[in-house]
Amino acid sequence: MITILNAYTKDKALITLLHKTREEIDQLKEVQYFCPICESVVQIKNGRVKIPHFAHYSRSDCSFGTTGETQEHLSLKEMFATWCESEGLAYELEKYLPEINQRPDLLIGKVAVEFQCSSLPLSRLIERSKTYRESGYQPVWICGKKIFSNLTKLTELTRNLCYYSENIGFYLWAADWQKKELLLYFHIEEDWKKRVYFAKRTWSIYTDHLLKIIDFPMTAELHHYREYQVGSLISAYYDELNKKLLKREEQVRSIQSQLYNNYFHILQLPYWFYYPGLHIFCCCGSDMLLKLNVWKWVQFFDQNVFSPDELKTSLIAELAKSTELFYDFPNISLASIQEYCFEQLLRRLIYFQHLIKTSKGWKVNAGKNEYFVTDIHEWLKSIEKKRVISATPHQNMIL
């Protein structure tokens, strides 16, 4: 049954169960109530397991689903509504927006807060986020425990619930309804095995201004850095590619096939393909194919000199041709994703001197196109004790 906290009487009076005692709620049961969305009859549920709520009857055809909300979901709505009231924030709980046929859990002005406590088809997430944005609303998706309980790897849904800020990198909102905490996971990164690394900021609910917290990713002057043993990461990455190739693992075979069509072998690539053993976060699967597209750009413009603006324009245009390699990221603009990729790839090309600073700008230098396996092993040995630091905010590189 679909569960809600607000319902209408037959006289169109809006009744909420929020902040009412169970005795007061029992007294309301004599009246008939209607869903504010589908207008079908709903019933009051005043049990001891979940917080009191209205519920559709089991055969309801309400457009907002057919399953009831969890205790976690209902509790989070109640907590955040109470938080708004404690601050004197004007808010609307379960406000139905007929012009876009959506009902955010909490609407604070143009901020649409959604608590995602259960699975959701990715297509539905994309559609809802897009509709909110196109209609002038700011969607803020907050994960429940079930959605982001495994802090070592991201599911496809959780990844697509991420946001991006130049200040703190990729980030994700979550809430712990039992501890009454709002959590921000930021500077999210992955290594080649898709193991997740992150920093965390926690706020106790009711102890700070909610809208100020929501704006934190865009306004914070928060410096965070993470150190990786890059030699170990890359060596393990290279060894794994070799093993999967020998085992004819499907994903690696597919990548090798595309590399082969461009006269490359996955184990004999220019060094920058493997560096620094961290995955470019916005890429689906391996980021090898994105690097391949950029490397073809390097080969094509070998020995050309670009001004800083020309270089950025040219590389961004190349990235625009590779959008099929990116995750959907409904809460991040394509321009932000391209900017992130540009900064990541730029640093790596400069590190390996495929972009060289000259008095006239940046010179493209392809260098060697292919290496022997023995060359790769010698290089891996030379960097085995090397470390790399990843930091936010990313320092803008002066071109």
Secondary structure in CASP SS format (residue, H / E / C, confidence):
PFRMAT SS
TARGET T0000
AUTHOR 0000-0000-0000
METHOD secondary structure of the structure
MODEL  1
M C 1.00
I C 1.00
T E 1.00
I E 1.00
L C 1.00
N E 1.00
A E 1.00
Y E 1.00
T C 1.00
K C 1.00
D C 1.00
K C 1.00
A C 1.00
L E 1.00
I E 1.00
T E 1.00
L C 1.00
L C 1.00
H C 1.00
K C 1.00
T C 1.00
R H 1.00
E H 1.00
E H 1.00
I H 1.00
D H 1.00
Q H 1.00
L H 1.00
K H 1.00
E H 1.00
V C 1.00
Q C 1.00
Y E 1.00
F E 1.00
C C 1.00
P C 1.00
I C 1.00
C C 1.00
E C 1.00
S C 1.00
V E 1.00
V E 1.00
Q E 1.00
I E 1.00
K E 1.00
N C 1.00
G C 1.00
R C 1.00
V C 1.00
K C 1.00
I C 1.00
P C 1.00
H E 1.00
F E 1.00
A E 1.00
H E 1.00
Y C 1.00
S C 1.00
R C 1.00
S C 1.00
D C 1.00
C C 1.00
S C 1.00
F C 1.00
G C 1.00
T C 1.00
T C 1.00
G C 1.00
E C 1.00
T C 1.00
Q H 1.00
E H 1.00
H H 1.00
L H 1.00
S H 1.00
L H 1.00
K H 1.00
E H 1.00
M H 1.00
F H 1.00
A H 1.00
T H 1.00
W H 1.00
C H 1.00
E H 1.00
S H 1.00
E H 1.00
G C 1.00
L C 1.00
A C 1.00
Y C 1.00
E E 1.00
L E 1.00
E C 1.00
K C 1.00
Y C 1.00
L E 1.00
P C 1.00
E C 1.00
I C 1.00
N C 1.00
Q E 1.00
R C 1.00
P C 1.00
D C 1.00
L E 1.00
L E 1.00
I E 1.00
G C 1.00
K C 1.00
V E 1.00
A E 1.00
V E 1.00
E E 1.00
F E 1.00
Q E 1.00
C C 1.00
S C 1.00
S C 1.00
L C 1.00
P C 1.00
L H 1.00
S H 1.00
R H 1.00
L H 1.00
I H 1.00
E H 1.00
R H 1.00
S H 1.00
K H 1.00
T H 1.00
Y H 1.00
R H 1.00
E H 1.00
S C 1.00
G C 1.00
Y C 1.00
Q E 1.00
P E 1.00
V E 1.00
W E 1.00
I E 1.00
C E 1.00
G C 1.00
K C 1.00
K C 1.00
I C 1.00
F C 1.00
S C 1.00
N C 1.00
L C 1.00
T C 1.00
K C 1.00
L C 1.00
T C 1.00
E H 1.00
L H 1.00
T H 1.00
R H 1.00
N H 1.00
L C 1.00
C C 1.00
Y E 1.00
Y E 1.00
S E 1.00
E C 1.00
N C 1.00
I C 1.00
G E 1.00
F E 1.00
Y E 1.00
L E 1.00
W E 1.00
A E 1.00
A E 1.00
D E 1.00
W C 1.00
Q C 1.00
K C 1.00
K C 1.00
E E 1.00
L E 1.00
L E 1.00
L E 1.00
Y E 1.00
F E 1.00
H E 1.00
I E 1.00
E E 1.00
E E 1.00
D E 1.00
W C 1.00
K C 1.00
K C 1.00
R C 1.00
V E 1.00
Y E 1.00
F E 1.00
A E 1.00
K E 1.00
R E 1.00
T E 1.00
W E 1.00
S E 1.00
I C 1.00
Y C 1.00
T C 1.00
D C 1.00
H C 1.00
L H 1.00
L H 1.00
K H 1.00
I H 1.00
I H 1.00
D C 1.00
F H 1.00
P H 1.00
M H 1.00
T H 1.00
A C 1.00
E C 1.00
L C 1.00
H C 1.00
H E 1.00
Y E 1.00
R E 1.00
E E 1.00
Y E 1.00
Q C 1.00
V H 1.00
G H 1.00
S H 1.00
L H 1.00
I H 1.00
S H 1.00
A H 1.00
Y H 1.00
Y H 1.00
D H 1.00
E H 1.00
L H 1.00
N H 1.00
K H 1.00
K H 1.00
L H 1.00
L H 1.00
K C 1.00
R C 1.00
E C 1.00
E H 1.00
Q H 1.00
V H 1.00
R H 1.00
S H 1.00
I H 1.00
Q H 1.00
S H 1.00
Q H 1.00
L H 1.00
Y H 1.00
N H 1.00
N C 1.00
Y C 1.00
F C 1.00
H C 1.00
I C 1.00
L C 1.00
Q C 1.00
L C 1.00
P C 1.00
Y H 1.00
W H 1.00
F H 1.00
Y C 1.00
Y C 1.00
P C 1.00
G C 1.00
L E 1.00
H E 1.00
I C 1.00
F C 1.00
C C 1.00
C E 1.00
C C 1.00
G C 1.00
S C 1.00
D C 1.00
M H 1.00
L H 1.00
L H 1.00
K H 1.00
L H 1.00
N H 1.00
V H 1.00
W H 1.00
K H 1.00
W H 1.00
V H 1.00
Q H 1.00
F H 1.00
F C 1.00
D C 1.00
Q C 1.00
N C 1.00
V E 1.00
F E 1.00
S C 1.00
P H 1.00
D H 1.00
E H 1.00
L H 1.00
K H 1.00
T H 1.00
S H 1.00
L H 1.00
I H 1.00
A H 1.00
E H 1.00
L H 1.00
A H 1.00
K C 1.00
S C 1.00
T H 1.00
E H 1.00
L H 1.00
F E 1.00
Y C 1.00
D C 1.00
F C 1.00
P C 1.00
N C 1.00
I C 1.00
S C 1.00
L H 1.00
A H 1.00
S H 1.00
I H 1.00
Q H 1.00
E H 1.00
Y H 1.00
C H 1.00
F H 1.00
E H 1.00
Q H 1.00
L H 1.00
L H 1.00
R H 1.00
R H 1.00
L H 1.00
I H 1.00
Y H 1.00
F C 1.00
Q C 1.00
H C 1.00
L E 1.00
I E 1.00
K E 1.00
T E 1.00
S C 1.00
K C 1.00
G E 1.00
W E 1.00
K E 1.00
V E 1.00
N C 1.00
A C 1.00
G C 1.00
K C 1.00
N C 1.00
E C 1.00
Y C 1.00
F C 1.00
V H 1.00
T H 1.00
D H 1.00
I H 1.00
H H 1.00
E H 1.00
W H 1.00
L H 1.00
K H 1.00
S H 1.00
I C 1.00
E C 1.00
K C 1.00
K C 1.00
R C 1.00
V E 1.00
I E 1.00
S E 1.00
A E 1.00
T E 1.00
P C 1.00
H C 1.00
Q C 1.00
N C 1.00
M C 1.00
I C 1.00
L C 1.00
END
